[in-house]
Amino acid sequence: MLALRTFLKSPAGILKESGALCSAVKAWASPALASGHAAGCVAGVSAVHPPVRHYARGVKKKEAAPQSHLSDLDPTMLKMDYQAVPIAQTTDDIVKRLLTLELASHSEKLKLKEEQLIAKVQRDKNDRSSAEVRVAVLTSRIRNLQEHLQAHHKDKANKRRMLLAIDKRKKLLKNMRLVRYDAFERVCEQLGIIYTFPPEYYKRATHRWVAKKAFCLKLYQEIQKQKAAQKMQMKQRVSAASTKGDDNKAADSQ
């Protein structure tokens, strides 16, 4: 017994005991826990970690793509460069398919859409430089850039071009509204433009600015009240003076 106690107290005995405990834990645990998840025997102490739960990720719903402003173009229409060619109408089906919008590029579709918008608002067939035509060209460009920015929202250069085009169109519509209101209404109706008036203040509304504006309004109202009271006093004085004069005239006549 004495020899056994001395052996167990020695470092070699401790290592053998810890190795036996580890083997017992591995034999008792499941194969998955013993292989990777539960593990560790340090200085005769075994630690079994709980299994890791892998939850399934939620399915992301795909957002519906916004409708393109070029979706109303018929794919059987001829391209802009071949509409005035008579032979393009009677050619073979395969060749005609190459000349239609079915295999056209985005720039060719955009060019045809721009011509359709111009035809709605131009004054005559040869009008290419009036304010109405410029508004139609800018509208086509703005809608194309808006559709592009919905897919590429970090494109700062095209966003700047779109904002510049919007400002330019706003100036043209403002001038047209002041000079030719009937043309302004017709352009907005044909192109589907909703004209909104500019804001009253362009300055950012800070807390100090709001407090200052409220104080100025309150001061203005107080001044108006004082002026109204002064006008009332003046009217009362005039009416009192007129009644006094009438009384004096009546006394003199008697």
NORBELMO-V434700 format. One record per backbone hydrogen bond with DSSP energy under -1.0 kcal/mol. CO is the residue of the C=O (numbers start at 1). NH is the residue of the N-H. E is the energy in kcal/mol with one decimal. If there is no record, write none. Layout:
BEGIN
<<CO/NH/E> <CO/NH/E>>
END
This chain:
BEGIN
<<1/5/-2.2> <2/6/-2.1> <3/7/-1.7> <4/8/-2.2> <5/9/-1.8> <10/14/-1.6> <11/15/-2.1> <12/16/-2.1> <13/17/-2.3> <14/18/-2.5> <15/19/-2.2> <16/20/-1.9> <17/21/-2.2> <18/22/-2.2> <19/23/-2.0> <20/24/-1.9> <21/25/-2.3> <22/26/-2.3> <23/27/-1.9> <24/28/-1.7> <25/29/-2.5> <30/34/-2.7> <31/35/-1.8> <32/36/-1.8> <32/37/-1.2> <33/38/-2.7> <40/47/-2.1> <42/45/-1.3> <45/42/-2.2> <68/71/-1.3> <70/73/-1.4> <74/77/-1.9> <75/102/-1.1> <77/101/-1.9> <86/89/-1.4> <92/96/-2.9> <93/97/-2.0> <94/98/-1.2> <95/99/-1.1> <99/79/-2.3> <105/109/-1.9> <106/110/-2.5> <107/111/-2.0> <108/112/-1.9> <109/113/-2.4> <110/114/-2.1> <111/115/-1.8> <112/116/-1.8> <113/117/-2.0> <114/118/-2.2> <115/119/-2.2> <118/122/-2.0> <124/127/-1.2> <130/134/-2.0> <131/135/-2.1> <132/136/-1.8> <133/137/-2.3> <134/138/-2.3> <135/139/-2.2> <136/140/-2.1> <137/141/-2.0> <138/142/-2.6> <139/143/-2.3> <140/144/-1.7> <141/145/-2.1> <142/146/-2.4> <143/147/-2.0> <144/148/-1.8> <145/149/-2.4> <146/150/-1.3> <148/152/-1.9> <152/155/-1.4> <154/156/-1.5> <155/159/-1.5> <156/160/-2.2> <157/161/-2.0> <158/162/-2.2> <159/163/-2.2> <160/164/-2.2> <161/165/-2.2> <162/166/-2.3> <163/167/-2.2> <164/168/-2.2> <165/169/-2.4> <166/170/-2.2> <167/171/-2.0> <168/172/-1.9> <169/173/-2.5> <170/174/-2.3> <171/175/-2.3> <172/176/-2.4> <173/177/-2.3> <174/178/-1.4> <175/179/-2.0> <176/180/-2.0> <180/184/-1.8> <181/185/-2.3> <182/186/-2.0> <183/187/-2.5> <184/188/-2.2> <185/189/-2.0> <186/190/-2.6> <187/191/-2.3> <188/193/-1.6> <204/206/-1.4> <206/210/-2.3> <207/211/-2.2> <208/212/-2.4> <209/213/-2.4> <210/214/-2.3> <211/215/-2.1> <212/216/-2.3> <213/217/-2.4> <214/218/-2.2> <215/219/-2.5> <216/220/-2.5> <217/221/-2.3> <218/222/-2.0> <219/223/-2.2> <220/224/-2.3> <221/225/-2.0> <222/226/-2.2> <223/227/-2.5> <224/228/-2.3> <225/229/-2.2> <226/230/-2.4> <227/231/-2.4> <228/232/-2.1> <229/233/-2.2> <230/234/-2.3> <231/235/-2.3> <232/236/-2.3> <233/237/-2.5> <234/238/-2.4> <235/239/-2.8> <236/240/-2.6> <237/241/-2.7> <238/242/-2.4> <239/243/-2.2> <240/244/-2.2> <241/245/-2.3> <242/246/-2.0> <243/247/-2.2> <244/248/-2.2> <245/249/-2.1> <246/250/-2.3> <247/251/-2.3> <248/252/-2.2> <249/253/-2.2> <250/254/-1.3>>
END
